[in-house]
Amino acid sequence: MAEIRLQNLAHSYSAQPSGAADYAIREMDHVWEQGGAYALLGPSGCGKSTLLNVISGLLSPSEGKVLFDSREVNRLTPEQRNIAQVFQFPVVYDTMTVFDNLAFPLRNQGVPEARVTSKVHEIAEVLDLHPLLKRKARNLTADEKQKVSMGRGLVRDDVSAILFDEPLTVIDPHLKWKLRRKLKQIHEQFNITMIYVTHDQLEASTFADKIAVMHGGQIVQFGTPRELFERPQHTFVGFFVGSPGMNLIEVRAEQRGVGFGDLHLPLSDALAARLPELTQSRLQIGIRPEFVQVTEEPAAGAMQADMVRVEDLGTYKIVTLRLEGHLLKARLPEDQPVPKGQAWVGFPAQWLMLYADDRLVEERA
């Protein structure tokens, strides 16, 4: 196991990058602590697989350093870094049995055969592979092959970290939840540093203790699933995490608050005091659909909105409303009556976020 530290790290596939747009990873500093279970979450093209390959040693970074336990490893191969990497599509030796596939990394290191047998059976037990140990890998299903691929990474005792690059892409949907939980169990059992790349927020939150959200080649927020949901530090996190994503409305600065259309939203004194320094910034308010209050009758601080659409999802409903020309979503419990025609909406102060140029504006002490 290792602490993995990225120091002034950046990477470009261009031989002579001329600006930020030429970088797949823009300059960053980040630490993955020893023994943690982490997810790297983001859409296709955001740089997450590039970052994983830089950590593993498959790519050498254009700039900066990769440190394992304070030792620079930029020039070391994946083998020298003791990294195990599981790819999107399973990599197995089709002519070998499952047992021999799992044993291969240990035999390569000259581990005594008794220890090889013990470790293979231990990992086979964890991954439910015991019934398949004598079967040739070419006769396995895609999800069985992926479990074997995972097992090869887990069988070694000396790995610094295990890196997963969207490993459940080829897995049948009904098996994905089971395998995510299995990976979490493996982490708890072996306490190995694990980094799991995915574009699926459910996979990330099921597996990881902390999630790094990537956007445009940068980690824009690193935190627990709850922190990402309740207090997004960047508008992209608000939009990407949650279903539906955060409501975002562009606003203007006003006395003691912000406004849009003919509406005024008061802010706390601490936030309102920061407005003068944000005059050159693009301001937005954000609130999650789960926190929007919807009533049939006027309420203190509520604003009148038009009902546009209702989606009944069984245990809850998603309603779309039009407020001063802006569409917003609200999530209602299944037993809450849905207003007809018009509704009143409220934004509770503790859940209303203010963003300047996409970054969360924090109250100063």
TORTIKOL-573175 format. One line per 5 residues: number of its first residue (from 1); for each residue z, x, y of N, C-alpha, C. Coordinates in steps of 0.2 Angstrom, whole numbers. Atoms other than C-alpha are relative to their C-alpha. Last residue first. Example, Ala and Ser with C-alpha at 12.3 -4.5 7.8 and 13.67 -1.06 7.14 Angstrom:
2
2 = -1/-4/-6/36/68/-5/3/-4/5  0/4/-6/39/62/-22/0/4/6;
//
This chain:
365
365 = -7/1/0/47/-80/170/3/0/7  -4/-6/-1/29/-82/172/7/-1/0  -5/1/-5/20/-97/164/3/7/1  -7/1/2/5/-92/154/4/-1/6  -4/-2/-6/-13/-95/158/7/-2/-2;
360 = -6/4/-1/-23/-95/141/4/2/6  -7/-3/2/-39/-86/142/5/-4/2  -1/0/7/-56/-94/142/6/2/-2  6/-4/3/-61/-89/160/2/1/-7  4/-3/-6/-44/-97/166/-5/5/-4;
355 = 3/-6/2/-36/-109/153/-4/3/6  5/-1/-6/-23/-122/156/-3/7/-2  2/-8/-2/-15/-129/141/-4/0/5  6/-1/-4/-7/-147/139/-1/7/2  6/-1/4/4/-149/124/-6/1/4;
350 = -1/-6/4/21/-147/133/-6/2/-4  0/-7/-3/15/-158/147/1/6/-5  -7/-3/0/11/-173/136/0/7/3  0/-7/3/-7/-178/140/7/2/1  -5/-5/-4/-8/-197/142/0/7/-4;
345 = -1/-6/3/-22/-210/138/5/5/4  -3/-4/-5/-24/-228/142/2/6/-4  -6/-3/3/-37/-238/132/3/4/6  -3/-5/-4/-52/-249/136/7/2/-3  3/0/-6/-64/-259/125/3/6/4;
340 = 6/3/0/-52/-263/111/-3/1/7  2/4/-6/-37/-252/108/-7/-3/0  5/-4/-4/-34/-246/90/-2/-5/6  6/4/-2/-18/-252/82/-5/4/5  0/1/-7/-7/-238/75/-6/-4/2;
335 = -4/7/-1/-4/-240/56/0/-1/8  4/5/3/-17/-226/51/3/-7/2  -2/2/7/-10/-214/63/-3/-6/-2  -5/6/0/-21/-210/78/2/-1/-7  -2/2/7/-30/-194/82/5/-5/0;
330 = -7/1/1/-38/-192/99/1/-2/-7  -2/2/6/-55/-185/104/7/-1/0  -6/-3/4/-62/-183/121/2/-3/-6  -2/3/7/-78/-187/130/5/4/-3  -1/-5/5/-79/-183/149/2/-3/-7;
325 = 6/-3/2/-87/-195/162/1/6/-6  3/-2/-6/-70/-199/170/-7/4/-2  -5/-1/-5/-62/-201/153/-4/3/6  3/-3/-6/-73/-207/139/4/-1/6  -1/4/-6/-64/-210/122/-4/4/6;
320 = 3/-3/-5/-68/-205/104/0/-4/7  4/4/-5/-56/-211/91/-3/5/6  2/-4/-5/-51/-202/75/-4/-4/5  7/1/-3/-42/-212/63/-1/5/6  0/0/-8/-28/-208/51/-7/-2/2;
315 = -7/-1/-2/-24/-210/32/1/1/8  -5/2/5/-40/-217/28/7/0/2  0/-5/5/-53/-208/39/6/-1/-6  -5/1/5/-58/-222/50/0/4/-6  1/-3/6/-69/-215/64/6/-1/-5;
310 = -6/-1/4/-68/-225/80/-3/2/-7  1/0/7/-81/-224/94/7/1/-4  7/-2/2/-83/-225/113/-1/-1/-8  1/-1/7/-67/-233/120/-7/1/-2  4/4/4/-66/-231/139/-1/2/-7;
305 = 6/-3/3/-52/-222/148/-4/-6/-4  4/5/3/-38/-227/160/-6/3/-3  7/1/-3/-26/-213/163/-4/-5/-4  6/1/4/-7/-212/158/-6/-2/5  5/-6/1/6/-205/169/-6/0/-4;
300 = -1/-4/-6/19/-219/166/-5/7/-1  -7/-3/1/11/-231/154/0/5/5  -2/-6/-5/-3/-244/155/7/3/-1  -2/2/-6/-6/-255/139/2/6/5  4/6/-2/-16/-252/124/2/-2/7;
295 = -3/7/0/-10/-235/121/-4/-5/2  5/5/-1/-17/-217/116/4/-7/0  -4/6/0/-6/-201/118/-5/-6/2  2/5/-5/-17/-185/115/4/-7/-1  -6/1/-5/-6/-173/105/-2/-5/5;
290 = -7/2/3/-16/-174/88/5/-1/6  1/7/1/-33/-173/98/7/-3/-3  2/1/7/-27/-155/104/-1/-8/-1  -5/4/3/-26/-153/123/-3/-2/-7  1/1/7/-36/-140/134/6/-4/-3;
285 = -6/2/4/-38/-139/152/-1/-1/-7  0/5/4/-51/-128/160/7/-2/-3  -6/4/3/-53/-117/174/-1/-5/-4  2/7/3/-67/-105/178/6/-3/-3  0/1/8/-59/-91/188/-3/-7/-1;
280 = 7/-3/2/-62/-85/207/-1/-1/-8  5/4/-4/-47/-96/213/-7/2/-2  6/2/5/-36/-90/199/-6/-3/4  3/-6/3/-23/-81/210/-6/-1/-5  3/-4/-5/-19/-96/220/-4/6/-2;
275 = 6/2/-2/-16/-106/204/-4/4/6  5/-5/1/-2/-96/198/-7/-2/2  -1/-6/-4/12/-106/207/-5/5/-2  3/2/-6/5/-122/198/1/6/5  8/-1/0/9/-114/182/-3/-1/6;
270 = 1/-7/2/28/-111/186/-8/1/-1  -1/-5/-6/30/-127/195/-3/7/-1  -6/-2/-1/23/-137/180/0/5/6  -2/-6/4/6/-144/182/8/1/1  -5/-5/-3/1/-161/189/2/5/-5;
265 = -5/-1/5/-15/-169/183/5/5/3  -4/-6/-1/-26/-177/196/5/1/-5  -7/0/3/-40/-189/192/3/7/2  -5/3/-5/-55/-194/203/7/1/-2  2/7/-3/-67/-183/194/4/-2/5;
260 = 7/1/2/-57/-168/187/-2/-7/2  3/7/0/-41/-162/194/-7/1/-3  7/0/1/-28/-148/193/-3/-7/0  3/2/7/-10/-146/198/-7/1/0  -5/1/6/3/-143/212/-3/-2/-6;
255 = -7/-1/-2/-11/-145/226/5/-2/-6  -2/5/-5/-28/-144/217/8/2/2  -7/-1/-3/-37/-131/207/1/-5/5  -1/-4/-6/-53/-138/199/7/0/2  -4/3/-6/-56/-144/181/0/5/6;
250 = 0/-4/-6/-67/-141/166/3/-3/6  3/3/-6/-62/-151/151/1/5/6  0/-5/-5/-58/-144/133/-4/-4/6  3/3/-6/-52/-156/119/0/5/6  -4/2/-7/-46/-145/105/-5/-3/5;
245 = -3/-5/-4/-56/-145/88/3/-3/7  5/-3/-5/-58/-160/77/4/6/4  5/4/1/-52/-153/65/2/-7/2  -2/7/-1/-42/-138/70/-6/-5/-2  -6/2/4/-46/-120/73/2/-7/1;
240 = 2/-1/7/-63/-117/80/5/-2/-5  6/4/2/-62/-126/97/0/2/-8  -1/7/0/-44/-120/101/-6/-4/-3  -5/2/5/-47/-103/95/1/-7/0  4/0/6/-63/-102/106/5/-2/-6;
235 = 3/7/1/-53/-108/121/-4/0/-7  7/-1/-2/-42/-92/119/-3/-7/-1  0/-5/-6/-23/-90/117/-7/0/3  6/-4/0/-22/-106/106/0/5/6  1/-4/-7/-4/-112/107/-6/4/-1;
230 = -4/3/-6/0/-126/94/-1/4/6  1/7/-1/-14/-122/81/3/-3/7  7/2/-2/-15/-104/82/-2/-7/2  1/-3/-6/4/-102/82/-8/-1/3  -3/5/-5/5/-114/67/-1/3/7;
225 = 4/6/0/-7/-104/57/3/-5/5  -1/5/6/3/-88/61/-5/-6/1  -6/4/0/-4/-76/74/0/-4/-6  -3/-2/6/-18/-64/80/7/-4/-1  -7/2/1/-29/-70/94/2/2/-7;
220 = -2/3/-6/-46/-65/102/7/-3/-1  -5/5/2/-50/-52/89/3/-3/6  -7/-2/-2/-66/-45/96/4/-5/-4  -2/-7/2/-84/-44/90/6/2/2  4/-5/-4/-90/-60/99/2/7/-1;
215 = 5/3/-4/-76/-70/92/-4/5/4  6/-5/-3/-64/-65/78/-5/-5/4  7/4/-2/-48/-75/74/-4/5/4  3/-3/-6/-34/-64/66/-7/-4/1  7/0/0/-23/-74/54/-3/3/7;
210 = 2/-1/-7/-5/-71/49/-8/0/0  -6/1/-4/4/-76/33/-2/0/8  -2/-5/-4/-13/-79/25/7/-2/3  -1/-7/2/-19/-88/10/5/4/4  -3/1/7/-18/-107/13/2/7/-2;
205 = -7/2/-1/-21/-104/32/3/-1/-7  -4/-4/-4/-37/-94/30/8/-2/0  -1/-6/4/-44/-104/16/4/5/3  -4/2/5/-42/-120/27/2/6/-5  -7/0/-3/-49/-111/42/5/-2/-5;
200 = -4/6/2/-65/-107/32/7/0/3  2/4/-6/-76/-93/40/4/-7/-1  3/7/2/-68/-81/28/-2/-3/7  5/2/-5/-62/-63/27/-3/-7/-2  4/5/3/-46/-59/17/-5/-3/6;
195 = 4/3/-6/-36/-44/21/-5/-4/-3  6/4/1/-22/-40/8/-3/-2/6  3/2/-6/-8/-27/8/-7/-3/-1  6/-4/-2/-1/-28/-9/-2/-2/7  -2/-2/-7/17/-36/-12/-6/6/2;
190 = 2/-8/0/13/-37/-31/1/3/7  -2/-4/6/21/-54/-35/-1/7/1  -8/0/0/20/-62/-17/2/4/-6  -3/-4/-5/2/-56/-16/7/0/0  1/-7/2/-3/-62/-33/3/4/6;
185 = -6/-1/5/5/-80/-29/-1/8/-2  -6/0/-4/-6/-81/-13/6/2/-5  0/-6/-4/-21/-76/-23/6/1/4  -1/-6/5/-17/-89/-36/0/6/4  -7/0/2/-15/-102/-22/1/6/-5;
180 = -4/-2/-6/-32/-98/-16/7/1/-1  1/-7/-1/-39/-99/-33/3/3/6  -4/-4/5/-32/-116/-36/-1/7/0  -7/1/-1/-39/-123/-20/4/4/-5  -2/-4/-6/-56/-116/-23/7/0/1;
175 = -3/-6/2/-58/-123/-41/3/4/6  -6/3/3/-63/-141/-36/5/6/-2  -5/2/-4/-76/-133/-24/7/-2/-3  1/7/-1/-85/-123/-37/6/-3/4  -4/4/4/-84/-105/-33/0/-7/1;
170 = 4/2/6/-99/-95/-27/5/-4/-4  6/3/-1/-92/-93/-9/-3/-3/-6  0/7/4/-74/-90/-15/-7/-4/2  1/0/7/-74/-71/-11/-1/-7/-4  2/7/2/-78/-72/7/-1/-1/-7;
165 = 6/2/-5/-76/-53/9/-3/-7/-2  4/5/3/-59/-49/1/-5/-2/5  4/3/-5/-51/-32/5/-4/-6/-4  6/3/3/-37/-25/-6/-3/-5/5  1/7/-2/-26/-12/1/-5/-3/-4;
160 = -3/1/-7/-19/5/-1/0/-7/2  4/2/-6/-22/4/-20/4/0/7  0/-4/-5/-11/14/-32/-4/-2/6  -6/-1/-3/-6/2/-45/0/3/7  -3/-7/-2/-23/-3/-50/6/0/3;
155 = -3/-4/5/-26/-19/-59/3/6/1  -8/1/1/-28/-30/-44/3/5/-5  -3/-3/-6/-46/-24/-38/8/0/-1  2/-7/0/-53/-26/-56/4/3/6  -5/-3/5/-44/-43/-57/-1/8/0;
150 = -6/-1/-3/-54/-49/-42/5/4/-4  1/-5/-6/-70/-45/-50/6/1/4  0/-6/3/-64/-54/-66/-1/6/6  -7/-1/2/-60/-69/-56/1/7/-3  -4/-2/-6/-77/-68/-48/7/1/-1;
145 = 2/-7/-2/-85/-68/-65/4/2/6  -4/-5/5/-75/-83/-70/-2/7/2  -7/-1/-2/-81/-92/-54/4/4/-5  -1/-4/-6/-99/-88/-58/7/1/2  2/3/-6/-98/-93/-76/1/4/6;
140 = -5/3/-4/-96/-80/-90/-4/-5/6  0/7/2/-109/-76/-103/5/-4/4  6/4/-1/-114/-60/-95/0/-7/-2  0/3/-7/-96/-54/-94/-6/-4/1  5/-4/-5/-96/-52/-113/0/-3/7;
135 = 7/2/-1/-81/-61/-121/-4/4/5  5/-3/4/-66/-53/-128/-7/-2/1  -1/-8/1/-54/-55/-114/-6/3/-4  7/-3/-1/-60/-73/-110/0/7/-2  5/2/5/-45/-83/-117/-7/3/0;
130 = -2/-2/7/-33/-71/-107/-5/-3/-6  6/-3/4/-42/-74/-91/1/2/-7  2/4/5/-29/-85/-82/-6/2/-4  7/4/-1/-29/-75/-67/-2/-4/-5  0/3/-7/-10/-70/-68/-6/-4/2;
125 = -5/6/0/-10/-68/-87/0/-3/7  3/5/3/-26/-57/-86/4/-7/0  5/3/-5/-18/-46/-73/-3/-6/-3  -4/2/-5/-3/-42/-85/-5/-4/5  -4/6/2/-14/-41/-100/4/-3/6;
120 = 5/5/1/-25/-28/-91/3/-7/-2  2/3/-7/-10/-19/-85/-5/-5/-1  -6/3/-3/-2/-17/-103/-2/-3/7  0/6/3/-19/-12/-111/6/-5/3  6/4/-2/-22/1/-98/1/-7/-3;
115 = -1/2/-7/-4/8/-100/-6/-5/2  -6/5/1/-6/10/-119/1/-4/7  3/6/2/-23/18/-115/5/-6/-1  -1/0/8/-16/32/-105/-2/-7/-2  -6/4/2/-23/31/-87/1/0/-7;
110 = -4/-4/6/-37/44/-85/6/-3/-2  -6/-5/-2/-42/38/-68/3/3/-5  3/-5/-4/-59/31/-74/5/5/3  2/-5/5/-49/22/-88/-4/6/4  -6/-4/3/-39/13/-75/-3/6/-4;
105 = -3/-4/-5/-54/7/-65/5/4/-2  4/-5/-2/-63/1/-81/3/5/6  -3/-7/2/-49/-8/-89/-4/5/3  -7/-1/-4/-53/-25/-80/3/7/-2  1/1/-7/-72/-24/-85/7/2/4;
100 = 3/-6/-2/-67/-18/-103/-1/0/8  -5/-5/0/-56/-33/-105/-2/7/2  -5/1/-5/-69/-45/-99/5/5/0  -5/5/0/-81/-37/-111/4/-1/6  -7/-2/2/-95/-25/-105/4/-7/-1;
95 = 1/-2/7/-114/-28/-105/7/1/-3  1/6/5/-112/-39/-89/0/2/-7  4/-4/5/-103/-25/-79/-2/-5/-5  -3/-1/6/-96/-36/-64/-5/4/-5  3/-6/3/-99/-38/-46/4/2/-6;
90 = -4/-5/5/-95/-55/-40/-4/6/-3  3/2/6/-104/-62/-24/3/5/-6  1/8/0/-94/-63/-8/-3/-2/-7  6/3/-4/-87/-46/-12/-1/-7/-1  3/6/4/-70/-40/-18/-5/-3/4;
85 = 4/5/-4/-65/-23/-11/-3/-5/-5  4/4/4/-52/-11/-18/-3/-5/4  1/7/-2/-47/3/-7/-3/-3/-5  -4/4/5/-39/20/-13/-1/-8/2  -5/5/-3/-45/28/3/4/-4/-4;
80 = -5/-4/-2/-53/42/-7/5/-4/4  -4/-2/6/-63/29/-17/6/4/3  -4/5/3/-68/20/-1/4/2/-6  4/5/3/-75/37/6/5/-6/-2  -1/1/7/-65/47/18/-4/-6/-3;
75 = 5/-3/4/-72/53/35/1/-1/-8  7/1/-2/-64/40/46/-5/4/-5  4/0/7/-47/41/36/-8/-1/2  7/3/-1/-35/46/50/-4/1/-6  4/-5/2/-17/47/44/-7/-2/1;
70 = 0/-6/-5/-4/37/53/-5/5/-2  -6/-3/0/-1/26/37/0/6/5  -4/3/6/-19/23/35/6/4/0  -6/-4/2/-28/26/52/3/-4/-6  -4/4/5/-45/20/57/5/5/-3;
65 = -3/-3/6/-51/29/73/2/-6/-5  -7/1/2/-62/26/88/2/2/-7  -5/-3/-5/-81/25/91/7/-2/-3  4/-4/-6/-97/22/81/5/4/4  0/3/-7/-86/17/66/-4/5/5;
60 = -4/-5/-4/-91/24/48/-1/-3/7  3/-2/-7/-96/10/37/4/5/3  7/1/1/-92/8/18/-5/1/6  4/-7/0/-76/16/22/-7/-1/-2  1/-3/7/-65/1/18/-3/6/-1;
55 = -6/-2/2/-59/-2/36/0/3/-7  -3/-6/-4/-76/-1/43/6/2/-3  4/-6/3/-83/-13/29/2/7/4  -2/-1/7/-70/-26/34/-3/7/-3  -7/-3/-1/-74/-24/53/3/2/-7;
50 = 1/-6/-2/-93/-27/48/7/4/1  2/-4/6/-88/-42/38/-1/7/2  -6/-1/4/-78/-49/53/-2/4/-6  -2/-6/1/-91/-46/66/5/1/-5  -5/-2/-5/-94/-63/74/3/7/-1;
45 = 3/-4/-5/-111/-66/65/5/3/5  4/-5/2/-105/-80/54/-3/4/7  6/2/2/-90/-89/62/-5/5/-3  5/0/-5/-73/-82/62/-6/-3/-3  4/6/0/-57/-79/52/-5/0/6;
40 = 5/-2/-5/-50/-62/46/-4/-6/1  7/2/0/-35/-67/35/-4/2/7  3/1/-6/-19/-57/32/-7/-4/-1  6/4/2/-7/-55/18/-3/-3/6  2/6/-3/5/-41/23/-6/-4/-3;
35 = -3/5/4/12/-27/12/-2/-7/3  0/-1/7/10/-14/25/3/-6/-3  -6/-3/2/6/-20/43/0/0/-8  -2/4/6/-11/-23/48/6/3/-3  -4/-2/6/-12/-16/66/1/-5/-5;
30 = -3/5/4/-25/-18/80/4/3/-6  -6/-4/3/-33/-9/94/3/-6/-4  -6/4/2/-51/-15/99/6/5/-2  -6/-5/0/-67/-9/107/6/-4/-1  -2/-2/-6/-81/-22/103/7/4/0;
25 = -7/0/-1/-87/-24/85/1/3/7  -2/5/5/-105/-29/82/8/0/1  -5/-2/5/-109/-19/98/2/-6/-4  3/-4/6/-126/-20/107/5/2/-5  4/4/4/-121/-35/118/-2/4/-6;
20 = -4/3/5/-107/-24/125/-4/-4/-5  -5/4/-3/-119/-12/134/4/-4/-6  0/-1/-7/-132/2/131/5/-5/4  -2/6/-3/-130/6/113/1/0/8  -1/-1/-7/-140/21/108/2/-6/3;
15 = -2/-7/-1/-141/22/89/2/2/7  5/-3/-4/-139/3/88/2/8/1  6/-2/5/-129/-3/73/-6/3/4  7/3/-2/-114/-3/85/-5/2/-5  5/-2/4/-95/-1/81/-7/-3/2;
10 = 6/4/-2/-79/0/91/-6/2/-5  6/1/5/-62/5/87/-5/-4/3  6/0/-5/-50/11/101/-6/-1/-4  -1/-3/-7/-37/13/87/-6/1/4  6/-1/-3/-37/2/71/1/3/7;
5 = 0/0/-7/-21/4/61/-7/2/3  7/-1/-3/-19/0/43/0/-1/7  1/3/-7/-1/1/36/-7/2/2  0/-4/-6/-3/6/18/0/-5/6  0/4/-6/0/0/0/0/4/6;
//
